[in-house]
Amino acid sequence: MIELEHKSPAAAHWSTQQYGGMFANRDSERPERFILVVEEADEVRMETTSGASHRLLAFLVAHRIDNEWELENIVVAAESRRRGVGTRLLREFLDQARAKNGNTIFLEVRQSNHAARALYRKFGFVETGARKGYYPTPPEDAILYRLTFY
Ligand SMILES: CC(C)(COP(=O)(O)OP(=O)(O)OC[C@H]1O[C@@H](n2cnc3c(N)ncnc32)[C@H](O)[C@@H]1OP(=O)(O)O)[C@@H](O)C(=O)NCCC(=O)NCCS
């Protein structure tokens, strides 16, 4: 996941410790999380090693705050984009959030991230505001989006 994130400048960036924390056992201090991944069977490596190995194509991370979910990150490997992988991940996340009585999904995204913004719009997310200079390196405003189920 870290490797994929590093190759995607537009993605949200976290430290190795933050990634580790996501997989730590849940306790009352930690929010409930979804970590969804898409893997691809790697035929070449399967021939040269004894066990099956899979390449990570994409992931999505979200956490719960009461009946709302924050979509924290969604990343698809550059060579796998525009093939519906992001759509699959987002659809699965929305289905699961709804099944857990979630009523709202919210997120923020770099203003210049037209691909992600188009994806969110396609799913019915609406723009709810902006945060000036929210992102560092490079500095940029964040656009806020929200999707309400009912
Ligand atoms: C945003 C991202 C996850 C989309 O994943 P994807 O697998 O390419 O998306 P899909 O193929 O499912 O595309 C779904 C829709 O998103 C929109 N979209 C995706 N890429 C787009 C692009 N480059 N330009 C314009 N619209 C785009 C389109 O509406 C598309 O529907 P269409 O193909 O019918 O036109 C991917 O571009 C990515 O990983 N970007 C880098 C990381 C990132 O920016 N994450 C968001 C952090 S908030």
PDBQT file of the ligand as one rigid body, heavy atoms in Angstrom, charges set to zero:
ROOT
HETATM    1  C1  LIG A 201      -8.990   8.779  -8.781  1.00  0.00    +0.000 C 
HETATM    2  C2  LIG A 201      -8.683   7.325  -9.102  1.00  0.00    +0.000 C 
HETATM    3  C3  LIG A 201      -8.795   6.504  -7.821  1.00  0.00    +0.000 C 
HETATM    4  C4  LIG A 201      -9.724   6.817 -10.127  1.00  0.00    +0.000 C 
HETATM    5  O1  LIG A 201      -9.532   5.422 -10.313  1.00  0.00    +0.000 OA
HETATM    6  P1  LIG A 201      -9.849   4.699 -11.714  1.00  0.00    +0.000 P 
HETATM    7  O2  LIG A 201      -9.746   3.235 -11.493  1.00  0.00    +0.000 OA
HETATM    8  O3  LIG A 201      -9.005   5.276 -12.780  1.00  0.00    +0.000 OA
HETATM    9  O4  LIG A 201     -11.357   5.142 -11.951  1.00  0.00    +0.000 OA
HETATM   10  P2  LIG A 201     -12.422   4.461 -12.934  1.00  0.00    +0.000 P 
HETATM   11  O5  LIG A 201     -11.742   3.812 -14.088  1.00  0.00    +0.000 OA
HETATM   12  O6  LIG A 201     -13.327   3.613 -12.120  1.00  0.00    +0.000 OA
HETATM   13  O7  LIG A 201     -13.180   5.748 -13.463  1.00  0.00    +0.000 OA
HETATM   14  C5  LIG A 201     -14.461   6.121 -12.960  1.00  0.00    +0.000 C 
HETATM   15  C6  LIG A 201     -14.791   7.529 -13.376  1.00  0.00    +0.000 C 
HETATM   16  O8  LIG A 201     -13.915   8.450 -12.752  1.00  0.00    +0.000 OA
HETATM   17  C7  LIG A 201     -13.669   9.553 -13.642  1.00  0.00    +0.000 C 
HETATM   18  N1  LIG A 201     -12.247   9.583 -14.004  1.00  0.00    +0.000 N 
HETATM   19  C8  LIG A 201     -11.306   8.676 -13.639  1.00  0.00    +0.000 A 
HETATM   20  N2  LIG A 201     -10.109   9.063 -14.127  1.00  0.00    +0.000 NA
HETATM   21  C9  LIG A 201     -10.308  10.223 -14.789  1.00  0.00    +0.000 A 
HETATM   22  C10 LIG A 201      -9.455  11.116 -15.485  1.00  0.00    +0.000 A 
HETATM   23  N3  LIG A 201      -8.142  10.869 -15.611  1.00  0.00    +0.000 N 
HETATM   24  N4  LIG A 201      -9.988  12.238 -16.027  1.00  0.00    +0.000 NA
HETATM   25  C11 LIG A 201     -11.308  12.507 -15.909  1.00  0.00    +0.000 A 
HETATM   26  N5  LIG A 201     -12.174  11.679 -15.265  1.00  0.00    +0.000 NA
HETATM   27  C12 LIG A 201     -11.680  10.567 -14.712  1.00  0.00    +0.000 A 
HETATM   28  C13 LIG A 201     -14.540   9.319 -14.858  1.00  0.00    +0.000 C 
HETATM   29  O9  LIG A 201     -15.796   9.889 -14.602  1.00  0.00    +0.000 OA
HETATM   30  C14 LIG A 201     -14.642   7.806 -14.846  1.00  0.00    +0.000 C 
HETATM   31  O10 LIG A 201     -15.756   7.322 -15.515  1.00  0.00    +0.000 OA
HETATM   32  P3  LIG A 201     -15.636   7.000 -17.091  1.00  0.00    +0.000 P 
HETATM   33  O11 LIG A 201     -14.433   6.129 -17.264  1.00  0.00    +0.000 OA
HETATM   34  O12 LIG A 201     -16.941   6.330 -17.389  1.00  0.00    +0.000 OA
HETATM   35  O13 LIG A 201     -15.461   8.334 -17.769  1.00  0.00    +0.000 OA
HETATM   36  C15 LIG A 201      -7.277   7.182  -9.745  1.00  0.00    +0.000 C 
HETATM   37  O14 LIG A 201      -7.140   8.121 -10.785  1.00  0.00    +0.000 OA
HETATM   38  C16 LIG A 201      -6.122   7.363  -8.767  1.00  0.00    +0.000 C 
HETATM   39  O15 LIG A 201      -5.701   6.430  -8.082  1.00  0.00    +0.000 OA
HETATM   40  N6  LIG A 201      -5.562   8.594  -8.708  1.00  0.00    +0.000 N 
HETATM   41  C17 LIG A 201      -4.398   8.853  -7.847  1.00  0.00    +0.000 C 
HETATM   42  C18 LIG A 201      -4.757   8.833  -6.375  1.00  0.00    +0.000 C 
HETATM   43  C19 LIG A 201      -5.824   9.852  -6.046  1.00  0.00    +0.000 C 
HETATM   44  O16 LIG A 201      -5.842  10.953  -6.591  1.00  0.00    +0.000 OA
HETATM   45  N7  LIG A 201      -6.708   9.478  -5.117  1.00  0.00    +0.000 N 
HETATM   46  C20 LIG A 201      -7.759  10.364  -4.641  1.00  0.00    +0.000 C 
HETATM   47  C21 LIG A 201      -7.330  10.947  -3.338  1.00  0.00    +0.000 C 
HETATM   48  S1  LIG A 201      -8.627  11.968  -2.667  1.00  0.00    +0.000 SA
ENDROOT
TORSDOF 0
